[in-house]
Amino acid sequence: MICSGAAWWYEYYAPDRPQFKQCQEEAQKNKRGLWAEEDPVAPWDWRRR
């Protein structure tokens, strides 16, 4: 899901999974899924609204 841009990588819950970070960076670079938005809002920021 992270690689396709359908989910955020949250380091707190998966600190031992550097491949998740790499997948997210690749999805951001290629503007896949939620990264196609101009300014996506992280779920943890959305809940604080």
N, CA, C, O and CB atoms as a CASP TS submission, in Angstrom:
PFRMAT TS
TARGET T0000
AUTHOR 0000-0000-0000
METHOD Language model
MODEL 1
PARENT N/A
ATOM      1  N   MET     1       0.820  -1.194   0.000  1.00  0.00           N
ATOM      2  CA  MET     1       0.000   0.000   0.000  1.00  0.00           C
ATOM      3  C   MET     1       0.867   1.261   0.000  1.00  0.00           C
ATOM      4  O   MET     1       0.541   2.243  -0.667  1.00  0.00           O
ATOM      5  CB  MET     1      -0.935  -0.004   1.206  1.00  0.00           C
ATOM      6  N   ILE     2       1.946   1.231   0.733  1.00  0.00           N
ATOM      7  CA  ILE     2       2.836   2.392   0.799  1.00  0.00           C
ATOM      8  C   ILE     2       3.460   2.655  -0.570  1.00  0.00           C
ATOM      9  O   ILE     2       3.550   3.800  -1.011  1.00  0.00           O
ATOM     10  CB  ILE     2       3.941   2.177   1.862  1.00  0.00           C
ATOM     11  N   CYS     3       3.886   1.591  -1.232  1.00  0.00           N
ATOM     12  CA  CYS     3       4.542   1.736  -2.543  1.00  0.00           C
ATOM     13  C   CYS     3       3.593   2.285  -3.602  1.00  0.00           C
ATOM     14  O   CYS     3       4.029   2.964  -4.532  1.00  0.00           O
ATOM     15  CB  CYS     3       5.098   0.392  -3.005  1.00  0.00           C
ATOM     16  N   SER     4       2.313   1.998  -3.470  1.00  0.00           N
ATOM     17  CA  SER     4       1.353   2.493  -4.454  1.00  0.00           C
ATOM     18  C   SER     4       0.826   3.875  -4.101  1.00  0.00           C
ATOM     19  O   SER     4       0.055   4.458  -4.863  1.00  0.00           O
ATOM     20  CB  SER     4       0.199   1.526  -4.582  1.00  0.00           C
ATOM     21  N   GLY     5       1.237   4.407  -2.946  1.00  0.00           N
ATOM     22  CA  GLY     5       0.797   5.735  -2.529  1.00  0.00           C
ATOM     23  C   GLY     5      -0.552   5.724  -1.840  1.00  0.00           C
ATOM     24  O   GLY     5      -1.186   6.771  -1.703  1.00  0.00           O
ATOM     25  N   ALA     6      -1.002   4.549  -1.401  1.00  0.00           N
ATOM     26  CA  ALA     6      -2.306   4.433  -0.756  1.00  0.00           C
ATOM     27  C   ALA     6      -2.221   4.506   0.768  1.00  0.00           C
ATOM     28  O   ALA     6      -3.246   4.473   1.449  1.00  0.00           O
ATOM     29  CB  ALA     6      -2.962   3.139  -1.164  1.00  0.00           C
ATOM     30  N   ALA     7      -1.007   4.604   1.302  1.00  0.00           N
ATOM     31  CA  ALA     7      -0.838   4.667   2.755  1.00  0.00           C
ATOM     32  C   ALA     7       0.425   5.444   3.094  1.00  0.00           C
ATOM     33  O   ALA     7       1.351   5.539   2.290  1.00  0.00           O
ATOM     34  CB  ALA     7      -0.780   3.248   3.368  1.00  0.00           C
ATOM     35  N   TRP     8       0.442   5.993   4.296  1.00  0.00           N
ATOM     36  CA  TRP     8       1.607   6.699   4.807  1.00  0.00           C
ATOM     37  C   TRP     8       2.480   5.721   5.573  1.00  0.00           C
ATOM     38  O   TRP     8       1.973   4.786   6.193  1.00  0.00           O
ATOM     39  CB  TRP     8       1.190   7.889   5.705  1.00  0.00           C
ATOM     40  N   TRP     9       3.781   5.931   5.534  1.00  0.00           N
ATOM     41  CA  TRP     9       4.705   5.182   6.392  1.00  0.00           C
ATOM     42  C   TRP     9       4.828   5.962   7.684  1.00  0.00           C
ATOM     43  O   TRP     9       5.197   7.136   7.678  1.00  0.00           O
ATOM     44  CB  TRP     9       6.116   4.970   5.707  1.00  0.00           C
ATOM     45  N   TYR    10       4.520   5.309   8.789  1.00  0.00           N
ATOM     46  CA  TYR    10       4.618   5.937  10.094  1.00  0.00           C
ATOM     47  C   TYR    10       5.765   5.266  10.838  1.00  0.00           C
ATOM     48  O   TYR    10       5.612   4.158  11.352  1.00  0.00           O
ATOM     49  CB  TYR    10       3.271   5.825  10.892  1.00  0.00           C
ATOM     50  N   GLU    11       6.893   5.922  10.895  1.00  0.00           N
ATOM     51  CA  GLU    11       8.129   5.359  11.424  1.00  0.00           C
ATOM     52  C   GLU    11       7.972   4.807  12.836  1.00  0.00           C
ATOM     53  O   GLU    11       8.614   3.814  13.180  1.00  0.00           O
ATOM     54  CB  GLU    11       9.209   6.402  11.410  1.00  0.00           C
ATOM     55  N   TYR    12       7.145   5.420  13.648  1.00  0.00           N
ATOM     56  CA  TYR    12       6.969   4.983  15.036  1.00  0.00           C
ATOM     57  C   TYR    12       6.576   3.505  15.114  1.00  0.00           C
ATOM     58  O   TYR    12       7.064   2.775  15.977  1.00  0.00           O
ATOM     59  CB  TYR    12       5.906   5.843  15.730  1.00  0.00           C
ATOM     60  N   TYR    13       5.698   3.069  14.216  1.00  0.00           N
ATOM     61  CA  TYR    13       5.203   1.695  14.242  1.00  0.00           C
ATOM     62  C   TYR    13       6.043   0.723  13.414  1.00  0.00           C
ATOM     63  O   TYR    13       5.879  -0.490  13.547  1.00  0.00           O
ATOM     64  CB  TYR    13       3.790   1.666  13.751  1.00  0.00           C
ATOM     65  N   ALA    14       6.925   1.222  12.575  1.00  0.00           N
ATOM     66  CA  ALA    14       7.751   0.339  11.746  1.00  0.00           C
ATOM     67  C   ALA    14       9.164   0.888  11.589  1.00  0.00           C
ATOM     68  O   ALA    14       9.627   1.093  10.467  1.00  0.00           O
ATOM     69  CB  ALA    14       7.110   0.148  10.369  1.00  0.00           C
ATOM     70  N   PRO    15       9.856   1.129  12.708  1.00  0.00           N
ATOM     71  CA  PRO    15      11.198   1.722  12.617  1.00  0.00           C
ATOM     72  C   PRO    15      12.230   0.788  11.982  1.00  0.00           C
ATOM     73  O   PRO    15      13.256   1.243  11.475  1.00  0.00           O
ATOM     74  CB  PRO    15      11.671   2.121  13.996  1.00  0.00           C
ATOM     75  N   ASP    16      11.956  -0.504  12.011  1.00  0.00           N
ATOM     76  CA  ASP    16      12.896  -1.479  11.460  1.00  0.00           C
ATOM     77  C   ASP    16      12.584  -1.847  10.005  1.00  0.00           C
ATOM     78  O   ASP    16      13.053  -2.870   9.506  1.00  0.00           O
ATOM     79  CB  ASP    16      12.889  -2.732  12.313  1.00  0.00           C
ATOM     80  N   ARG    17      11.798  -1.015   9.334  1.00  0.00           N
ATOM     81  CA  ARG    17      11.410  -1.272   7.948  1.00  0.00           C
ATOM     82  C   ARG    17      11.829  -0.113   7.033  1.00  0.00           C
ATOM     83  O   ARG    17      10.977   0.642   6.566  1.00  0.00           O
ATOM     84  CB  ARG    17       9.890  -1.499   7.855  1.00  0.00           C
ATOM     85  N   PRO    18      13.133   0.031   6.777  1.00  0.00           N
ATOM     86  CA  PRO    18      13.582   1.138   5.926  1.00  0.00           C
ATOM     87  C   PRO    18      13.036   1.036   4.496  1.00  0.00           C
ATOM     88  O   PRO    18      12.985   2.037   3.781  1.00  0.00           O
ATOM     89  CB  PRO    18      15.106   1.177   5.892  1.00  0.00           C
ATOM     90  N   GLN    19      12.631  -0.166   4.077  1.00  0.00           N
ATOM     91  CA  GLN    19      12.072  -0.299   2.733  1.00  0.00           C
ATOM     92  C   GLN    19      10.752   0.457   2.615  1.00  0.00           C
ATOM     93  O   GLN    19      10.391   0.894   1.523  1.00  0.00           O
ATOM     94  CB  GLN    19      11.867  -1.779   2.382  1.00  0.00           C
ATOM     95  N   PHE    20      10.023   0.619   3.728  1.00  0.00           N
ATOM     96  CA  PHE    20       8.791   1.401   3.703  1.00  0.00           C
ATOM     97  C   PHE    20       9.094   2.862   3.397  1.00  0.00           C
ATOM     98  O   PHE    20       8.380   3.505   2.627  1.00  0.00           O
ATOM     99  CB  PHE    20       8.044   1.279   5.042  1.00  0.00           C
ATOM    100  N   LYS    21      10.152   3.377   3.999  1.00  0.00           N
ATOM    101  CA  LYS    21      10.547   4.762   3.739  1.00  0.00           C
ATOM    102  C   LYS    21      10.908   4.923   2.263  1.00  0.00           C
ATOM    103  O   LYS    21      10.510   5.896   1.622  1.00  0.00           O
ATOM    104  CB  LYS    21      11.742   5.176   4.644  1.00  0.00           C
ATOM    105  N   GLN    22      11.649   3.982   1.742  1.00  0.00           N
ATOM    106  CA  GLN    22      12.043   4.037   0.338  1.00  0.00           C
ATOM    107  C   GLN    22      10.817   3.968  -0.575  1.00  0.00           C
ATOM    108  O   GLN    22      10.748   4.693  -1.567  1.00  0.00           O
ATOM    109  CB  GLN    22      13.016   2.892   0.010  1.00  0.00           C
ATOM    110  N   CYS    23       9.865   3.120  -0.255  1.00  0.00           N
ATOM    111  CA  CYS    23       8.632   3.027  -1.041  1.00  0.00           C
ATOM    112  C   CYS    23       7.872   4.351  -1.029  1.00  0.00           C
ATOM    113  O   CYS    23       7.380   4.805  -2.062  1.00  0.00           O
ATOM    114  CB  CYS    23       7.736   1.901  -0.502  1.00  0.00           C
ATOM    115  N   GLN    24       7.782   4.965   0.151  1.00  0.00           N
ATOM    116  CA  GLN    24       7.054   6.227   0.251  1.00  0.00           C
ATOM    117  C   GLN    24       7.755   7.322  -0.545  1.00  0.00           C
ATOM    118  O   GLN    24       7.101   8.098  -1.242  1.00  0.00           O
ATOM    119  CB  GLN    24       6.911   6.650   1.719  1.00  0.00           C
ATOM    120  N   GLU    25       9.065   7.388  -0.449  1.00  0.00           N
ATOM    121  CA  GLU    25       9.811   8.401  -1.204  1.00  0.00           C
ATOM    122  C   GLU    25       9.628   8.207  -2.711  1.00  0.00           C
ATOM    123  O   GLU    25       9.511   9.181  -3.454  1.00  0.00           O
ATOM    124  CB  GLU    25      11.309   8.347  -0.841  1.00  0.00           C
ATOM    125  N   GLU    26       9.603   6.967  -3.154  1.00  0.00           N
ATOM    126  CA  GLU    26       9.401   6.684  -4.572  1.00  0.00           C
ATOM    127  C   GLU    26       7.981   7.067  -5.007  1.00  0.00           C
ATOM    128  O   GLU    26       7.792   7.626  -6.087  1.00  0.00           O
ATOM    129  CB  GLU    26       9.665   5.195  -4.863  1.00  0.00           C
ATOM    130  N   ALA    27       6.996   6.770  -4.176  1.00  0.00           N
ATOM    131  CA  ALA    27       5.616   7.139  -4.477  1.00  0.00           C
ATOM    132  C   ALA    27       5.472   8.661  -4.544  1.00  0.00           C
ATOM    133  O   ALA    27       4.777   9.183  -5.415  1.00  0.00           O
ATOM    134  CB  ALA    27       4.658   6.554  -3.417  1.00  0.00           C
ATOM    135  N   GLN    28       6.131   9.372  -3.622  1.00  0.00           N
ATOM    136  CA  GLN    28       6.077  10.836  -3.633  1.00  0.00           C
ATOM    137  C   GLN    28       6.709  11.383  -4.906  1.00  0.00           C
ATOM    138  O   GLN    28       6.154  12.270  -5.554  1.00  0.00           O
ATOM    139  CB  GLN    28       6.787  11.417  -2.395  1.00  0.00           C
ATOM    140  N   LYS    29       7.855  10.855  -5.252  1.00  0.00           N
ATOM    141  CA  LYS    29       8.574  11.322  -6.433  1.00  0.00           C
ATOM    142  C   LYS    29       7.753  11.112  -7.703  1.00  0.00           C
ATOM    143  O   LYS    29       7.756  11.957  -8.598  1.00  0.00           O
ATOM    144  CB  LYS    29       9.916  10.602  -6.553  1.00  0.00           C
ATOM    145  N   ASN    30       7.056   9.990  -7.775  1.00  0.00           N
ATOM    146  CA  ASN    30       6.273   9.652  -8.962  1.00  0.00           C
ATOM    147  C   ASN    30       4.816  10.095  -8.869  1.00  0.00           C
ATOM    148  O   ASN    30       4.013   9.798  -9.753  1.00  0.00           O
ATOM    149  CB  ASN    30       6.328   8.171  -9.198  1.00  0.00           C
ATOM    150  N   LYS    31       4.478  10.808  -7.789  1.00  0.00           N
ATOM    151  CA  LYS    31       3.136  11.356  -7.574  1.00  0.00           C
ATOM    152  C   LYS    31       2.047  10.288  -7.702  1.00  0.00           C
ATOM    153  O   LYS    31       1.063  10.451  -8.423  1.00  0.00           O
ATOM    154  CB  LYS    31       2.870  12.481  -8.567  1.00  0.00           C
ATOM    155  N   ARG    32       2.261   9.197  -6.979  1.00  0.00           N
ATOM    156  CA  ARG    32       1.282   8.108  -6.966  1.00  0.00           C
ATOM    157  C   ARG    32       0.316   8.275  -5.808  1.00  0.00           C
ATOM    158  O   ARG    32       0.682   8.766  -4.740  1.00  0.00           O
ATOM    159  CB  ARG    32       1.984   6.747  -6.876  1.00  0.00           C
ATOM    160  N   GLY    33      -0.912   7.862  -6.032  1.00  0.00           N
ATOM    161  CA  GLY    33      -1.924   7.828  -4.980  1.00  0.00           C
ATOM    162  C   GLY    33      -2.120   9.159  -4.290  1.00  0.00           C
ATOM    163  O   GLY    33      -2.344  10.179  -4.943  1.00  0.00           O
ATOM    164  N   LEU    34      -2.035   9.151  -2.967  1.00  0.00           N
ATOM    165  CA  LEU    34      -2.286  10.386  -2.215  1.00  0.00           C
ATOM    166  C   LEU    34      -1.233  11.439  -2.486  1.00  0.00           C
ATOM    167  O   LEU    34      -1.458  12.618  -2.211  1.00  0.00           O
ATOM    168  CB  LEU    34      -2.341  10.096  -0.730  1.00  0.00           C
ATOM    169  N   TRP    35      -0.084  11.042  -3.019  1.00  0.00           N
ATOM    170  CA  TRP    35       0.981  11.996  -3.329  1.00  0.00           C
ATOM    171  C   TRP    35       0.701  12.768  -4.612  1.00  0.00           C
ATOM    172  O   TRP    35       1.458  13.672  -4.966  1.00  0.00           O
ATOM    173  CB  TRP    35       2.312  11.274  -3.446  1.00  0.00           C
ATOM    174  N   ALA    36      -0.368  12.426  -5.308  1.00  0.00           N
ATOM    175  CA  ALA    36      -0.773  13.182  -6.496  1.00  0.00           C
ATOM    176  C   ALA    36      -1.394  14.520  -6.072  1.00  0.00           C
ATOM    177  O   ALA    36      -1.461  15.459  -6.865  1.00  0.00           O
ATOM    178  CB  ALA    36      -1.780  12.359  -7.357  1.00  0.00           C
ATOM    179  N   GLU    37      -1.842  14.595  -4.825  1.00  0.00           N
ATOM    180  CA  GLU    37      -2.398  15.840  -4.292  1.00  0.00           C
ATOM    181  C   GLU    37      -1.289  16.874  -4.131  1.00  0.00           C
ATOM    182  O   GLU    37      -0.129  16.529  -3.902  1.00  0.00           O
ATOM    183  CB  GLU    37      -3.110  15.591  -2.936  1.00  0.00           C
ATOM    184  N   GLU    38      -1.655  18.127  -4.251  1.00  0.00           N
ATOM    185  CA  GLU    38      -0.687  19.216  -4.115  1.00  0.00           C
ATOM    186  C   GLU    38      -0.100  19.275  -2.700  1.00  0.00           C
ATOM    187  O   GLU    38       1.105  19.453  -2.526  1.00  0.00           O
ATOM    188  CB  GLU    38      -1.348  20.555  -4.463  1.00  0.00           C
ATOM    189  N   ASP    39      -0.967  19.122  -1.696  1.00  0.00           N
ATOM    190  CA  ASP    39      -0.530  19.225  -0.303  1.00  0.00           C
ATOM    191  C   ASP    39      -1.263  18.191   0.550  1.00  0.00           C
ATOM    192  O   ASP    39      -2.198  18.543   1.268  1.00  0.00           O
ATOM    193  CB  ASP    39      -0.775  20.655   0.246  1.00  0.00           C
ATOM    194  N   PRO    40      -0.851  16.910   0.483  1.00  0.00           N
ATOM    195  CA  PRO    40      -1.543  15.882   1.265  1.00  0.00           C
ATOM    196  C   PRO    40      -1.369  16.116   2.765  1.00  0.00           C
ATOM    197  O   PRO    40      -0.325  16.588   3.215  1.00  0.00           O
ATOM    198  CB  PRO    40      -1.026  14.486   0.887  1.00  0.00           C
ATOM    199  N   VAL    41      -2.395  15.782   3.519  1.00  0.00           N
ATOM    200  CA  VAL    41      -2.379  15.970   4.969  1.00  0.00           C
ATOM    201  C   VAL    41      -2.239  14.609   5.633  1.00  0.00           C
ATOM    202  O   VAL    41      -3.028  13.700   5.375  1.00  0.00           O
ATOM    203  CB  VAL    41      -3.669  16.701   5.461  1.00  0.00           C
ATOM    204  N   ALA    42      -1.245  14.476   6.477  1.00  0.00           N
ATOM    205  CA  ALA    42      -1.015  13.217   7.188  1.00  0.00           C
ATOM    206  C   ALA    42      -2.182  12.919   8.124  1.00  0.00           C
ATOM    207  O   ALA    42      -2.772  13.849   8.674  1.00  0.00           O
ATOM    208  CB  ALA    42       0.311  13.272   7.982  1.00  0.00           C
ATOM    209  N   PRO    43      -2.528  11.658   8.317  1.00  0.00           N
ATOM    210  CA  PRO    43      -3.648  11.311   9.201  1.00  0.00           C
ATOM    211  C   PRO    43      -3.494  11.863  10.605  1.00  0.00           C
ATOM    212  O   PRO    43      -4.476  12.297  11.208  1.00  0.00           O
ATOM    213  CB  PRO    43      -3.799   9.820   9.272  1.00  0.00           C
ATOM    214  N   TRP    44      -2.282  11.856  11.136  1.00  0.00           N
ATOM    215  CA  TRP    44      -2.081  12.357  12.497  1.00  0.00           C
ATOM    216  C   TRP    44      -2.262  13.867  12.574  1.00  0.00           C
ATOM    217  O   TRP    44      -2.594  14.389  13.639  1.00  0.00           O
ATOM    218  CB  TRP    44      -0.693  11.978  12.999  1.00  0.00           C
ATOM    219  N   ASP    45      -2.052  14.583  11.468  1.00  0.00           N
ATOM    220  CA  ASP    45      -2.331  16.021  11.425  1.00  0.00           C
ATOM    221  C   ASP    45      -3.819  16.267  11.229  1.00  0.00           C
ATOM    222  O   ASP    45      -4.379  17.204  11.798  1.00  0.00           O
ATOM    223  CB  ASP    45      -1.527  16.699  10.300  1.00  0.00           C
ATOM    224  N   TRP    46      -4.457  15.427  10.425  1.00  0.00           N
ATOM    225  CA  TRP    46      -5.896  15.561  10.159  1.00  0.00           C
ATOM    226  C   TRP    46      -6.697  15.418  11.450  1.00  0.00           C
ATOM    227  O   TRP    46      -7.664  16.149  11.665  1.00  0.00           O
ATOM    228  CB  TRP    46      -6.358  14.508   9.127  1.00  0.00           C
ATOM    229  N   ARG    47      -6.299  14.483  12.305  1.00  0.00           N
ATOM    230  CA  ARG    47      -7.031  14.259  13.563  1.00  0.00           C
ATOM    231  C   ARG    47      -6.917  15.435  14.517  1.00  0.00           C
ATOM    232  O   ARG    47      -7.778  15.607  15.379  1.00  0.00           O
ATOM    233  CB  ARG    47      -6.523  13.004  14.248  1.00  0.00           C
ATOM    234  N   ARG    48      -5.890  16.236  14.388  1.00  0.00           N
ATOM    235  CA  ARG    48      -5.705  17.402  15.286  1.00  0.00           C
ATOM    236  C   ARG    48      -6.551  18.595  14.880  1.00  0.00           C
ATOM    237  O   ARG    48      -6.633  19.571  15.627  1.00  0.00           O
ATOM    238  CB  ARG    48      -4.242  17.818  15.312  1.00  0.00           C
ATOM    239  N   ARG    49      -7.168  18.542  13.742  1.00  0.00           N
ATOM    240  CA  ARG    49      -7.981  19.680  13.274  1.00  0.00           C
ATOM    241  C   ARG    49      -9.197  19.879  14.109  1.00  0.00           C
ATOM    242  O   ARG    49      -9.982  20.791  13.849  1.00  0.00           O
ATOM    243  CB  ARG    49      -8.394  19.491  11.844  1.00  0.00           C
TER
END
